[in-house]
Structures are given as C-alpha cells and as structure tokens.
Amino acid sequence: MNNNDIFDKAARRSGMTVPEGFFENFNARMAASLPEQEWEKAPKPAKRTRWQTIRPYVYLAAMFMGIWCMMQMFDLMRTPASYELTSNRSLMSAIDNDSFYYDYCTASAQDGDLYDELYEEGFDPASLAD
C-alpha cells in the first residue's frame, strides 16, 4: 500500500468538495449576484481645484515655519553665555604661549596650500638635492 494521496491515507471523506470548474469564473458570477450599492450610483466628484491640490503642501510649509518661529523664540529667551576670550584665563594663557599657538592655532594650513605658496615665491625643489 504505497499510496501518496493524503485523503486515501486518512480515509475521511466528509463530503466537503468543490464542483469541477467552480472557481474558474467565480469573480464574474459573484459581481453579477451582488446588488448595486448607492455609492456606486452617485455621480463622480468634480475635478479638484488647484488650491485643493496644493493645500496639504501649504499646510506642511506653515507647520515647519511655525516650528522655526518657535525655535527662534526659545533662542531669544535663552540667557546669553559669555564667550569673550578675555574672561577665560586658561584660554588666554594658552594663546599667549607661542609654541601652543604655532602648533595648534596655525596648523590648519593644508600641505597643498603650502606647496603652492612656495612655488609662487620661486622656490626650486632641486636646490634641496644639493
């Protein structure tokens, strides 16, 4: 009994079967049997106006402008912090130190900029090879 049919193995036939070809035109038969609804009979709405089309975008822009204005008001109400260099002793002593200033404050020049400046001044790299 080498049968691979699951129904034969279970031997349960409850009578719940579907007739042949039942689902082939099921959509058409179902649509034909349903009554027509009121919303299907109603006329289609008029074409949207330009304002109705752009209104969500205008509201979105107004919302972002409101948030920006609110953030500006919070910024105006904040107490200002003092950022003067003269009030910070440790920063003034570091800037007053020549080695610190030349190592950290003026080290932002790029190598390419330095090479370009040397060439403009007439530097010849062949003079280093001697």
MARKOL-610475 format. One record per atom (N, C-alpha, C): residue in three letters; y, x, z; chain; atom name. Coordinates in steps of 0.2 Angstrom, whole numbers. Last residue first. Layout:
% MARKOL-610475
  resn      y      x      z  chain  name
   ala      Y      X      Z      A    CA
...
% end
This chain:
% MARKOL-610475
  resn      y      x      z  chain  name
   asp    346    355    -18      A     N
   asp    348    362    -17      A    CA
   asp    346    366    -11      A     C
   ala    346    341    -16      A     N
   ala    339    345    -18      A    CA
   ala    340    353    -17      A     C
   leu    358    336    -15      A     N
   leu    354    337     -9      A    CA
   leu    348    341    -10      A     C
   ser    363    335    -27      A     N
   ser    366    340    -23      A    CA
   ser    362    341    -16      A     C
   ala    358    324    -33      A     N
   ala    355    330    -35      A    CA
   ala    357    336    -30      A     C
   pro    365    313    -29      A     N
   pro    359    314    -25      A    CA
   pro    356    321    -27      A     C
   asp    382    313    -28      A     N
   asp    377    315    -33      A    CA
   asp    371    317    -28      A     C
   phe    395    302    -26      A     N
   phe    390    306    -23      A    CA
   phe    385    307    -28      A     C
   gly    407    294    -29      A     N
   gly    405    300    -33      A    CA
   gly    400    305    -30      A     C
   glu    409    282    -23      A     N
   glu    413    288    -21      A    CA
   glu    412    294    -25      A     C
   glu    399    275    -29      A     N
   glu    406    273    -31      A    CA
   glu    411    279    -29      A     C
   tyr    388    280    -22      A     N
   tyr    389    281    -29      A    CA
   tyr    396    280    -32      A     C
   leu    391    275     -9      A     N
   leu    390    282    -10      A    CA
   leu    391    284    -18      A     C
   glu    390    261    -12      A     N
   glu    396    264     -9      A    CA
   glu    396    271    -10      A     C
   asp    376    260    -15      A     N
   asp    382    258    -20      A    CA
   asp    388    261    -18      A     C
   tyr    371    263     -3      A     N
   tyr    369    267     -9      A    CA
   tyr    375    266    -14      A     C
   leu    375    253      6      A     N
   leu    377    260      7      A    CA
   leu    376    264      1      A     C
   asp    369    242      0      A     N
   asp    376    242      0      A    CA
   asp    379    249      1      A     C
   gly    356    245      2      A     N
   gly    358    245     -5      A    CA
   gly    366    245     -5      A     C
   asp    355    244     16      A     N
   asp    354    251     13      A    CA
   asp    357    250      6      A     C
   gln    368    234     24      A     N
   gln    361    235     20      A    CA
   gln    361    241     17      A     C
   ala    375    234     40      A     N
   ala    375    235     33      A    CA
   ala    369    236     30      A     C
   ser    374    231     54      A     N
   ser    372    226     49      A    CA
   ser    373    227     42      A     C
   ala    378    240     63      A     N
   ala    371    242     60      A    CA
   ala    369    236     55      A     C
   thr    388    238     71      A     N
   thr    390    240     64      A    CA
   thr    383    242     60      A     C
   cys    383    235     84      A     N
   cys    388    231     81      A    CA
   cys    389    232     73      A     C
   tyr    373    245     87      A     N
   tyr    371    238     87      A    CA
   tyr    376    233     83      A     C
   asp    378    258     86      A     N
   asp    371    257     85      A    CA
   asp    369    249     84      A     C
   tyr    392    258     88      A     N
   tyr    389    260     82      A    CA
   tyr    382    259     80      A     C
   tyr    391    252    102      A     N
   tyr    395    249     96      A    CA
   tyr    392    251     89      A     C
   phe    384    261    109      A     N
   phe    382    255    108      A    CA
   phe    385    251    102      A     C
   ser    393    273    107      A     N
   ser    386    273    105      A    CA
   ser    383    266    104      A     C
   asp    405    268    114      A     N
   asp    404    270    107      A    CA
   asp    397    270    104      A     C
   asn    408    255    124      A     N
   asn    403    261    124      A    CA
   asn    403    262    116      A     C
   asp    415    243    123      A     N
   asp    419    249    124      A    CA
   asp    414    255    124      A     C
   ile    404    234    122      A     N
   ile    408    235    116      A    CA
   ile    412    242    117      A     C
   ala    400    235    136      A     N
   ala    395    237    130      A    CA
   ala    399    238    124      A     C
   ser    411    230    142      A     N
   ser    409    237    144      A    CA
   ser    404    239    138      A     C
   met    411    217    138      A     N
   met    417    221    136      A    CA
   met    415    229    137      A     C
   leu    399    212    143      A     N
   leu    400    212    136      A    CA
   leu    406    217    134      A     C
   ser    402    212    156      A     N
   ser    397    216    154      A    CA
   ser    397    217    146      A     C
   arg    413    204    158      A     N
   arg    414    211    159      A    CA
   arg    408    215    156      A     C
   asn    421    191    150      A     N
   asn    414    194    151      A    CA
   asn    414    201    152      A     C
   ser    434    188    147      A     N
   ser    431    186    153      A    CA
   ser    424    188    154      A     C
   thr    436    194    134      A     N
   thr    439    197    140      A    CA
   thr    436    194    147      A     C
   leu    430    185    125      A     N
   leu    427    192    127      A    CA
   leu    430    195    133      A     C
   glu    428    168    128      A     N
   glu    433    174    127      A    CA
   glu    429    180    129      A     C
   tyr    422    156    129      A     N
   tyr    419    161    125      A    CA
   tyr    423    167    124      A     C
   ser    420    143    140      A     N
   ser    424    149    139      A    CA
   ser    420    154    135      A     C
   ala    417    127    135      A     N
   ala    415    133    138      A    CA
   ala    419    139    136      A     C
   pro    424    111    137      A     N
   pro    423    117    133      A    CA
   pro    421    123    137      A     C
   thr    414     97    141      A     N
   thr    419    101    143      A    CA
   thr    418    108    139      A     C
   arg    413     83    129      A     N
   arg    409     89    132      A    CA
   arg    415     94    135      A     C
   met    419     74    121      A     N
   met    419     73    128      A    CA
   met    416     79    132      A     C
   leu    417     79    108      A     N
   leu    424     79    111      A    CA
   leu    424     78    118      A     C
   asp    403     76    107      A     N
   asp    405     83    107      A    CA
   asp    413     84    109      A     C
   phe    403     63    107      A     N
   phe    399     66    113      A    CA
   phe    402     73    113      A     C
   met    409     60     95      A     N
   met    412     58    102      A    CA
   met    409     62    107      A     C
   gln    400     66     86      A     N
   gln    407     69     87      A    CA
   gln    410     67     93      A     C
   met    389     57     88      A     N
   met    388     64     90      A    CA
   met    395     67     91      A     C
   met    396     45     83      A     N
   met    393     45     90      A    CA
   met    393     52     92      A     C
   cys    397     49     70      A     N
   cys    403     47     74      A    CA
   cys    401     48     81      A     C
   trp    383     50     66      A     N
   trp    388     56     66      A    CA
   trp    394     55     70      A     C
   ile    379     36     68      A     N
   ile    376     42     72      A    CA
   ile    381     48     72      A     C
   gly    388     31     58      A     N
   gly    388     29     65      A    CA
   gly    385     34     70      A     C
   met    382     37     47      A     N
   met    389     38     48      A    CA
   met    390     36     56      A     C
   phe    369     31     47      A     N
   phe    370     38     48      A    CA
   phe    377     40     50      A     C
   met    373     17     45      A     N
   met    370     19     51      A    CA
   met    370     27     52      A     C
   ala    379     18     32      A     N
   ala    383     16     38      A    CA
   ala    380     18     44      A     C
   ala    367     21     25      A     N
   ala    373     26     25      A    CA
   ala    377     24     31      A     C
   leu    360      9     27      A     N
   leu    357     15     29      A    CA
   leu    363     21     30      A     C
   tyr    369      0     20      A     N
   tyr    367     -1     27      A    CA
   tyr    365      6     30      A     C
   val    367      5      7      A     N
   val    374      5     11      A    CA
   val    373      4     18      A     C
   tyr    354      2      5      A     N
   tyr    356      9      5      A    CA
   tyr    363     10      8      A     C
   pro    353    -12      5      A     N
   pro    350     -8     10      A    CA
   pro    352      0     11      A     C
   arg    363    -15     -6      A     N
   arg    364    -17      1      A    CA
   arg    360    -12      6      A     C
   ile    359    -14    -19      A     N
   ile    361     -8    -16      A    CA
   ile    363     -9     -8      A     C
   thr    354    -27    -22      A     N
   thr    350    -21    -24      A    CA
   thr    353    -15    -20      A     C
   gln    364    -35    -19      A     N
   gln    358    -36    -16      A    CA
   gln    354    -30    -17      A     C
   trp    374    -31    -28      A     N
   trp    375    -30    -21      A    CA
   trp    369    -31    -17      A     C
   arg    369    -35    -40      A     N
   arg    370    -28    -39      A    CA
   arg    370    -27    -31      A     C
   thr    357    -48    -37      A     N
   thr    363    -46    -39      A    CA
   thr    364    -38    -38      A     C
   arg    341    -53    -44      A     N
   arg    345    -50    -38      A    CA
   arg    352    -47    -41      A     C
   lys    338    -68    -52      A     N
   lys    338    -61    -53      A    CA
   lys    343    -58    -47      A     C
   ala    332    -82    -43      A     N
   ala    336    -79    -48      A    CA
   ala    336    -72    -47      A     C
   pro    314    -86    -41      A     N
   pro    321    -84    -38      A    CA
   pro    325    -81    -44      A     C
   lys    305    -98    -50      A     N
   lys    306    -91    -48      A    CA
   lys    313    -90    -46      A     C
   pro    302   -114    -43      A     N
   pro    304   -110    -48      A    CA
   pro    305   -103    -46      A     C
   ala    285   -119    -37      A     N
   ala    293   -118    -36      A    CA
   ala    295   -113    -41      A     C
   lys    272   -120    -38      A     N
   lys    276   -124    -42      A    CA
   lys    283   -123    -42      A     C
   glu    267   -111    -28      A     N
   glu    266   -109    -35      A    CA
   glu    270   -113    -40      A     C
   trp    271   -118    -17      A     N
   trp    274   -111    -18      A    CA
   trp    273   -109    -25      A     C
   glu    261   -128    -16      A     N
   glu    268   -129    -18      A    CA
   glu    272   -123    -20      A     C
   gln    246   -124    -25      A     N
   gln    250   -124    -20      A    CA
   gln    257   -126    -21      A     C
   glu    232   -132    -33      A     N
   glu    238   -129    -34      A    CA
   glu    243   -130    -28      A     C
   pro    215   -130    -26      A     N
   pro    221   -134    -28      A    CA
   pro    227   -130    -29      A     C
   leu    202   -121    -33      A     N
   leu    207   -122    -28      A    CA
   leu    213   -126    -31      A     C
   ser    193   -120    -45      A     N
   ser    192   -125    -40      A    CA
   ser    197   -126    -34      A     C
   ala    198   -110    -52      A     N
   ala    198   -117    -55      A    CA
   ala    197   -122    -50      A     C
   ala    196    -99    -44      A     N
   ala    203   -101    -46      A    CA
   ala    203   -108    -49      A     C
   met    181    -99    -45      A     N
   met    185   -100    -38      A    CA
   met    192   -102    -40      A     C
   arg    178    -97    -58      A     N
   arg    176   -103    -55      A    CA
   arg    180   -105    -49      A     C
   ala    184    -84    -59      A     N
   ala    186    -89    -63      A    CA
   ala    185    -96    -60      A     C
   asn    176    -77    -50      A     N
   asn    183    -77    -49      A    CA
   asn    186    -83    -53      A     C
   phe    162    -78    -55      A     N
   phe    164    -81    -49      A    CA
   phe    172    -82    -48      A     C
   asn    155    -74    -66      A     N
   asn    161    -77    -67      A    CA
   asn    164    -81    -61      A     C
   glu    145    -67    -59      A     N
   glu    147    -64    -65      A    CA
   glu    154    -68    -67      A     C
   phe    138    -71    -47      A     N
   phe    144    -68    -46      A    CA
   phe    147    -65    -53      A     C
   phe    127    -78    -52      A     N
   phe    131    -82    -48      A    CA
   phe    138    -78    -48      A     C
   gly    116    -73    -60      A     N
   gly    122    -74    -63      A    CA
   gly    128    -77    -59      A     C
   glu    103    -81    -50      A     N
   glu    105    -76    -56      A    CA
   glu    112    -78    -59      A     C
   pro    108    -86    -34      A     N
   pro    105    -88    -40      A    CA
   pro    107    -82    -45      A     C
   val    103    -77    -19      A     N
   val    109    -79    -23      A    CA
   val    106    -81    -30      A     C
   thr     95    -83     -4      A     N
   thr     95    -79    -10      A    CA
   thr    101    -81    -14      A     C
   met     87    -86      9      A     N
   met     94    -84      8      A    CA
   met     95    -80      2      A     C
   gly     74    -88     13      A     N
   gly     77    -92      8      A    CA
   gly     84    -91      6      A     C
   ser     69    -78     20      A     N
   ser     72    -84     24      A    CA
   ser     75    -89     19      A     C
   arg     56    -69     21      A     N
   arg     59    -72     16      A    CA
   arg     62    -79     19      A     C
   arg     49    -55     26      A     N
   arg     53    -60     28      A    CA
   arg     57    -63     23      A     C
   ala     42    -43     25      A     N
   ala     39    -49     24      A    CA
   ala     42    -55     27      A     C
   ala     45    -30     26      A     N
   ala     47    -34     31      A    CA
   ala     44    -41     31      A     C
   lys     40    -25     13      A     N
   lys     38    -22     20      A    CA
   lys     40    -26     26      A     C
   asp     46    -33      4      A     N
   asp     39    -33      5      A    CA
   asp     37    -30     11      A     C
   phe     59    -29      6      A     N
   phe     58    -36      8      A    CA
   phe     50    -37      8      A     C
   ile     59    -16      2      A     N
   ile     60    -17      9      A    CA
   ile     58    -24     11      A     C
   asp     48     -8     -9      A     N
   asp     53    -14     -8      A    CA
   asp     53    -16     -1      A     C
   asn     39      2    -10      A     N
   asn     45      4     -8      A    CA
   asn     50     -2     -7      A     C
   asn     22      3     -6      A     N
   asn     27     -1     -9      A    CA
   asn     34      1     -6      A     C
   asn      7      7     -6      A     N
   asn     13     12     -6      A    CA
   asn     19      8    -10      A     C
   met     -6      4      0      A     N
   met      0      0      0      A    CA
   met      6      4      0      A     C
% end
